[in-house]
């Protein structure tokens, strides 16, 4: 992680070596802020804390379960998805996407 007092990250230029590779932006107390690049779906999961998922570039089809039914919403650059504790979800990028994820450090 960059240790300087002030940093600039060019999100649209970030490219990971593999899907869901991440660039650590900051750790604030027990919260991690990471920029992810992907071109492949993640997997269904439930985080052990809340998660904020902000699309920086590209589009994501976010699948989540609400009262046992799968819902899908298309997220565009600038859109934010909040997964509360217990929210079963999976992100499917439409092509390449870059996502800023804010969550409890060490979360799934």
TORFIPA-449976 format. One line per 4 residues: number of its first residue (from 0); their letters; for each residue x, y, z of N, C-alpha, C. Coordinates in steps of 0.001 Angstrom, whole numbers, plus 500000, padded with zeros to 6 digits. Layout:
% residues N
NUM = A = X:Y:Z:X:Y:Z:X:Y:Z | ...
This chain:
% residues 108
0 = XXXX = 500855:498820:500000:500000:500000:500000:500890:501228:500000 | 500444:502274:499322:501167:503532:499243:501173:504198:500616 | 502347:504537:501115:502476:505090:502464:502574:506606:502486 | 502479:507284:501347:502611:508734:501344:501389:509390:501977
4 = XXXX = 501532:510644:502377:500440:511360:503026:499294:511662:502072 | 499611:511922:500814:498592:512218:499798:498873:511350:498577 | 497825:510798:498003:498004:509903:496855:496900:510139:495834 | 497245:509902:494583:496267:509934:493496:496281:508552:492861
8 = XXXX = 495088:508007:492638:494950:506704:491992:494130:506902:490727 | 494651:506499:489608:493958:506605:488326:493173:505319:488108 | 491940:505301:488592:491118:504097:488571:490939:503485:487204 | 490737:504297:486193:490493:503770:484848:491734:503123:484251
12 = XXXX = 492906:503411:484829:494150:502845:484321:494546:501563:485035 | 493887:501251:486142:494264:500077:486926:493871:498800:486200 | 494807:497888:486100:494575:496591:485480:495267:495537:486335 | 494530:494600:486853:495089:493536:487690:495568:492378:486821
16 = XXXX = 496393:491532:487409:496902:490367:486691:495848:489287:486515 | 494816:489293:487385:493746:488303:487288:492444:488957:487716 | 491332:488307:487376:490021:488830:487754:489941:488997:489271 | 489373:490082:489693:489170:490463:491085:490473:490792:491808
20 = XXXX = 491555:490987:491022:492784:491487:491624:492514:492880:492176 | 493242:493267:493217:492927:494524:493892:494163:495369:494164 | 493906:496655:494236:494898:497645:494637:494414:498202:495967 | 495210:498039:497016:494850:498593:498321:494983:500109:498270
24 = XXXX = 493893:500798:498566:493892:502257:498582:494180:502761:499990 | 493434:502237:500973:493613:502670:502357:493011:501667:503316 | 493486:501720:504533:492890:500988:505651:492602:502034:506717 | 491342:502181:507053:490916:503168:508041:490311:502390:509202
28 = XXXX = 491027:502404:510310:490644:501603:511466:490440:500168:511012 | 489251:499605:511088:489055:498200:510707:488396:498057:509335 | 488494:499101:508512:487856:499111:507196:488922:499158:506099 | 488734:498325:505074:489644:498373:503927:488924:499006:502739
32 = XXXX = 489692:499755:501967:489199:500382:500743:490118:499894:499635 | 489524:499163:498685:490317:498540:497628:489674:498778:496274 | 490513:498962:495273:490054:499082:493895:490257:497726:493236 | 489180:497169:492706:489237:495868:492038:489064:496047:490537
36 = XXXX = 489760:495224:489778:489547:495114:488337:489052:493696:488086 | 488085:493561:487192:487635:492218:486826:486994:492200:485445 | 487014:491034:484871:486274:490764:483637:485532:489435:483755 | 485455:488910:484992:484777:487647:485261:483888:487797:486496
40 = XXXX = 482823:487003:486588:481976:487047:487787:482759:486618:489023 | 482283:487068:490176:482833:486617:491454:482101:485323:491802 | 481739:485094:493015:480938:483933:493396:479932:484382:494452 | 478839:483653:494565:477839:483985:495574:478507:483969:496932
44 = XXXX = 478247:484995:497739:478837:485054:499068:478054:486007:499966 | 478296:485866:501254:477752:486754:502272:478943:487267:503068 | 479123:488559:503112:480224:489132:503882:479920:489057:505372 | 480967:489076:506183:480768:489046:507631:480596:490447:508211
48 = XXXX = 480429:491419:507340:480158:492806:507720:479505:493489:506530 | 479235:494758:506676:478635:495500:505565:479671:495728:504458 | 479170:495906:503240:480039:496161:502091:479410:497263:501247 | 480232:498204:500821:479814:499227:499876:480611:498982:498604
52 = XXXX = 479900:498939:497497:480433:498513:496211:480138:499634:495223 | 481143:500433:494849:480953:501584:493965:481602:501307:492609 | 480808:501323:491558:481331:501079:490209:482035:502345:489729 | 483303:502205:489427:484111:503333:488972:484162:503403:487441
56 = XXXX = 484167:502225:486804:484296:502163:485348:483664:500854:484883 | 482898:500900:483800:482261:499706:483268:480864:499517:483838 | 480356:498291:483690:479024:497951:484173:479074:496611:484887 | 478233:496488:485892:478144:495263:486696:476677:494864:486793
60 = XXXX = 476384:493595:486573:475069:493055:486919:475209:492471:488315 | 474580:493138:489289:474650:492672:490667:473452:491771:490929 | 473723:490534:491271:472702:489554:491617:472659:489483:493139 | 471455:489506:493698:471318:489389:495149:469984:488725:495463
64 = XXXX = 469922:488126:496635:468701:487436:497044:467923:488325:498005 | 466648:488496:497698:465743:489275:498531:464526:488399:498809 | 464347:488016:500052:463248:487128:500454:463242:485851:499617 | 464432:485290:499401:464571:484027:498681:464535:484129:497168
68 = XXXX = 464251:485301:496636:464174:485494:495182:465418:486227:494683 | 465990:485743:493579:467157:486405:492996:466704:487655:492252 | 467324:488759:492583:467107:490041:491919:468384:490380:491154 | 468261:491111:490065:469432:491556:489311:469252:493028:488986
72 = XXXX = 470278:493802:489264:470258:495223:488915:471554:495538:488170 | 471434:496294:487082:472621:496704:486334:473154:497988:486953 | 474415:497942:487366:475090:499104:487946:476025:499701:486909 | 475967:501010:486761:476815:501749:485820:477849:502552:486610
76 = XXXX = 478840:503102:485915:479841:503936:486579:479135:505027:487374 | 479499:505140:488641:478885:506112:489529:477821:505513:490427 | 477346:504295:490116:476332:503635:490941:476987:502934:492127 | 476232:502819:493218:476719:502217:494453:475725:501159:494915
80 = XXXX = 476250:500012:495333:475442:498934:495896:475885:498728:497335 | 474930:498654:498254:475233:498382:499656:474738:496984:499990 | 475635:496153:500501:475271:494816:500964:475356:494824:502480 | 474204:494774:503118:474172:494705:504568:474575:493315:505042
84 = XXXX = 474788:493174:506327:475135:491878:506899:474039:490870:506536 | 474440:489745:505963:473479:488713:505587:472996:488785:504150 | 473408:489803:503401:472991:489947:501998:473813:489009:501116 | 473170:488004:500558:473800:487046:499652:473854:487694:498261
88 = XXXX = 475047:487821:497691:475180:488545:496425:476364:488051:495608 | 476338:488406:494329:477446:488110:493422:477447:489158:492313 | 478630:489613:491946:478787:490618:490889:479225:489952:489586 | 478550:490316:488503:478884:489831:487166:479224:491043:486298
92 = XXXX = 480492:491249:485966:480829:492379:485101:480324:492156:483680 | 480027:493249:483014:479666:493230:481598:480914:493743:480880 | 481784:492826:480446:483096:493227:479944:484009:493516:481126 | 484917:494481:480970:485817:494876:482059:485134:495884:482964
96 = XXXX = 485479:495831:484248:484938:496805:485194:485947:497061:486306 | 485835:498239:486880:486648:498616:488031:485701:499051:489134 | 485916:498490:490313:484981:498680:491418:485752:499059:492669 | 485282:500078:493365:485834:500449:494655:485007:499733:495711
100 = XXXX = 485665:498904:496525:484983:498135:497553:485447:498607:498930 | 484471:498941:499752:484731:499389:501120:484075:498372:502043 | 484886:497717:502873:484371:496645:503716:485268:496449:504915 | 484799:495643:505842:485569:495264:507013:486860:494609:506550
104 = XXXX = 487992:495029:507081:489277:494465:506697:489269:492950:506893 | 489760:492226:505892:489815:490778:505966:488522:490080:505605 | 487522:490831:505191:486235:490228:504831:486387:489372:503588 | 485428:488490:503365:485452:487575:502226:485434:488358:500931
